[in-house]
Amino acid sequence: MSYKTTVGIAALAALGCAAGALYWLHGKSRLPAPEVVSAEPPDFHSAPPAEKPAIAAAAKSPSLPDSNKTAPPADTGLPLRAGEVLEYTANVSKLSNVASLRLQVAGRENFLGKSTWHLQAFAHTQNPLRMVFELDDQFDSYSDAATLASLQYEMHLSERGQKVESVQRMTATGKEPAPPDAAEVRVLPGTRDPLGMMQYLRSVDWTKTPDVRCPVYDGHKLYDVRSRLAAASETVNVPAGNYTASRIEIRAFENGVELKDASFTLFLANNAARTPVLLEAVLPFATARVELLKAK
């Protein structure tokens, strides 16, 4: 398997949705995860904070005033659950278990004075591929609890021993300066990052809204991502079991032009959690199938 194929599939698995995969597919960067999970940003507070968690000494941005430590508002109705862990395996063409990934909801807390979901994704190449291409990626999203618009997107990456850190603070106005350890990114109002986009697709009532469209920033570029209901009920067989699922087709556009070299299909279980059970991708160099192994 080629270097580019491996990177594309590992990233596809890690991000769990089409928009994120596009970034890796086009080879704009090589960004995997640190061996030690980074501490929460200084602006991220548990709520209600019975005891304030320690902040890493290396953190540079100051804590916000105490008014930001209040409890989050009532549930917004999104099918998310703090502590949810979804484990997947990625298969490429005729090769099975090329990479493993884990999507998890780390918690719902306060960040920058807003009630926020902390979403994470982890990806690792598996043996025998790992012996020649060691890749470990971690992605962190801090997304608005009501809309899942991105407030901060992080990529902590480790590839063949080379580590890269990227922390990007989103702003639609340019009036919210980023701390010294983050880059300020100007985006459209309502922009989501790949992890927030995945969770947002779970929140859509596809029986009432068969088409959705929103801007997605993948860590490098801003895309117009359009998703539509292709089938309301299909049987899906994955290692985690048999599911009846909705089939969602995802397309991405850059500057009004559709990216023709990739297509993505997401299957959401027709259960209360709307669990993402399968992601299929047709890429220029391979086809990929990311299957649910276990849901906790």
VENNORCOR-V990442 format. One record per residue. PHI is phi in whole degrees, 0 to 359 (none if undefined). PSI is psi in whole degrees, -180 to 180 (999 if undefined). NEAR is the number of other C-alpha atoms within 10 Angstrom. Layout:
BEGIN
PHI&PSI&NEAR, PHI&PSI&NEAR
END
This chain:
BEGIN
none&141&10, 284&159&8, 304&-46&9, 294&-38&13, 298&-46&19, 300&-47&22, 299&-45&22, 299&-43&24, 285&-41&28, 299&-41&27, 290&-39&32, 304&-46&29, 294&-45&32, 298&-43&30, 277&-28&31, 72&11&28, 202&166&27, 297&-42&29, 300&-44&32, 294&-38&27, 297&-34&25, 300&-39&24, 302&-46&22, 284&-37&25, 305&-42&22, 274&7&11, 65&34&11, 284&-23&12, 199&169&13, 229&100&18, 228&97&24, 253&-175&30, 258&153&26, 290&157&19, 292&-32&13, 251&126&7, 296&133&9, 290&155&13, 291&162&14, 298&150&17, 301&151&18, 302&-24&19, 273&5&17, 254&118&25, 236&138&26, 294&151&19, 217&130&18, 286&138&13, 276&92&12, 298&-34&7, 214&122&8, 294&126&11, 292&152&13, 291&147&9, 251&136&14, 303&139&12, 297&-26&8, 283&-11&8, 295&138&16, 254&-27&13, 278&141&14, 286&157&11, 288&153&16, 277&168&15, 302&162&10, 300&-21&9, 298&-18&7, 275&0&20, 263&8&23, 290&163&17, 291&150&16, 296&158&18, 290&178&11, 299&159&8, 305&137&11, 272&-2&10, 97&-4&9, 294&143&17, 280&49&16, 250&149&23, 222&124&14, 302&131&14, 93&-4&13, 296&135&14, 229&126&16, 241&125&19, 249&137&21, 228&162&29, 236&143&25, 251&127&27, 245&137&21, 239&121&20, 50&-117&11, 262&6&8, 262&128&11, 261&151&13, 53&48&18, 293&-38&22, 213&153&27, 250&153&22, 215&157&29, 225&125&23, 254&132&23, 216&152&23, 260&102&20, 290&-30&18, 165&168&19, 241&114&26, 216&-158&27, 247&134&25, 219&125&26, 56&35&20, 78&8&18, 239&147&20, 292&127&25, 219&141&26, 270&134&26, 260&111&25, 251&143&23, 224&153&23, 220&141&26, 228&137&25, 225&144&30, 217&135&26, 289&153&25, 245&154&18, 294&146&13, 277&-10&10, 299&-36&16, 298&-26&15, 295&-25&10, 249&-17&11, 216&88&18, 275&119&17, 220&128&26, 224&115&28, 242&144&28, 227&134&28, 234&137&25, 234&133&26, 236&133&28, 247&104&31, 240&141&28, 307&132&23, 295&-29&24, 273&-38&17, 244&-16&16, 64&20&24, 294&142&24, 282&131&29, 260&-38&23, 207&138&26, 232&131&27, 234&141&20, 234&117&21, 244&110&23, 233&145&24, 218&117&22, 225&116&19, 51&41&13, 84&-9&12, 266&126&13, 249&141&17, 224&136&17, 243&132&16, 221&119&15, 239&122&21, 233&120&22, 266&123&21, 276&143&27, 212&134&21, 263&-10&14, 243&-20&11, 78&7&12, 259&1&8, 248&89&13, 297&144&14, 280&151&18, 293&168&15, 301&-28&11, 266&14&15, 224&157&19, 261&140&15, 273&129&18, 239&121&20, 274&121&18, 229&170&20, 286&151&16, 304&137&14, 83&7&17, 296&136&26, 248&155&32, 268&173&30, 303&-40&26, 290&-42&30, 297&-36&29, 295&-43&27, 302&-48&20, 291&-34&23, 298&-41&18, 298&-29&19, 290&-26&21, 275&-14&17, 287&135&16, 274&95&10, 291&-16&19, 286&-23&10, 252&-26&7, 231&86&10, 285&-12&15, 225&135&16, 226&153&14, 214&135&13, 200&158&17, 284&140&22, 229&127&28, 256&122&25, 262&11&21, 101&-8&22, 220&-44&14, 224&159&14, 260&125&22, 243&154&25, 264&109&19, 255&128&20, 239&128&18, 235&143&20, 218&151&18, 285&119&19, 263&-30&17, 204&135&14, 277&-22&16, 208&112&15, 223&150&15, 275&128&13, 237&128&18, 250&118&14, 226&168&17, 305&-28&12, 285&-15&14, 141&-169&11, 257&134&12, 228&151&19, 264&124&17, 222&157&23, 271&137&23, 260&120&23, 246&124&21, 264&135&19, 239&130&23, 232&150&20, 235&142&25, 235&142&16, 236&120&12, 55&39&9, 83&-3&9, 250&127&10, 291&138&15, 283&113&14, 271&-11&11, 269&11&12, 202&147&20, 221&149&18, 224&143&21, 226&127&22, 247&134&26, 250&120&29, 252&124&25, 299&143&23, 275&56&16, 239&179&11, 298&-35&9, 277&-13&14, 51&50&21, 297&130&20, 290&112&25, 257&-21&28, 203&137&24, 234&124&24, 248&140&21, 223&135&22, 251&113&15, 248&164&19, 299&-29&12, 251&-9&16, 186&170&16, 248&150&17, 228&149&25, 222&114&23, 254&112&28, 248&143&26, 289&128&23, 264&-43&18, 201&143&16, 237&130&16, 242&999&8
END
